[in-house]
Amino acid sequence: MSSSCDAILRALKECLLNSDCVQKQGHLPSECLKQHSNELPEQCQLLRKSTFECKRNMLDMRTRFRGNTVGMDAEKLRQQKTPAPPAES
């Protein structure tokens, strides 16, 4: 898969692993996505949709030419969340 979707995919995996479907009910993350998607938190549902959009945009020739903005936005958000390492003196 393209690296433009990696940030969204990582966020979706983390969200699924922290969801009640996996933590309390003991389902596998794949089961939660396929069979219990309506029970997932809203954040996971939005990440699932974003992952779909990102993968779909990889196949769209117009988007491939312009660049995958869905994945790039997620990467920018991830960079904003992680603090920059302190500069060495």
N, C-alpha and C positions, 0 to 999 in steps of 0.2 A: 504494500500500500504506500501511497505517496506520503512524504513527511509532512505535507500540509494538513493532513487529518490526524496526525499523531497526538497533538495536544488535546483535541476533543475526545479522541478515543481513550487516552489516559484518564481524563476527567470523568468520562462515563464509567470506566472500570472502577475508579475510586468511589464514585457515587454508589454504584451497585454493591460494592463490598461493604459500604457503611449503611446500606438500607436495612430496614426491618425485615424485608423479604429474605435476605441472606442471614442477617445477624440473629433474629429471633425465631423465624420460621424454619431456618435450616435448608432453604432451597439453594441450588446452584445459581450463580449469576445468569447463566444462559437460560435456565428455567424461568427466572424472574422476568427476563426480557421477552420470552416467547409466550408464557402462559399467565403471568401475573403482572403484566405491564401496567394495568390500571391501578394496581396497588402500590406502585412505586411513587416516591416523592416527586413533586412537580419539577424539581431541578433535574432529576434523572430522566424524566420524560422529555424535558427540553433538550438535554444533552443527546438523548437518543434521536430526536428529530434533527438536531444539528449534525450528528454523525451521518445520518441518511442524506441530508442536503450536501454535505461535504463529498461523500462518495459519489452522489449523483452528478455533482459539478465536475468531478474528475472525468466523467464520460462526455460531458457537453463540450463540443468543440469551441463554442464561443467563450466559455469559461476557461477552457484549457489555454486559449490564446491570451486572455486577459489575466489569468491567474486565479487561483481558488481563494476568493475573499473570505469564505466561511472559515477555512482553516487558518488563514492569516490572522483573522480577528481573534481567534482562540489563542494563537501563539502570542499575540500582543497582550492579551489579558493575563496569560500565564506569566509573562515577563514583568508585568506591573505588580503581580501578587508577590513574586519572589524578590526580596531586597537584593540590591547590588552588593557584591562582596566589597569589604572595606579595602581601600587603596593601601598598598604597602608603603611604608615610610623609609 
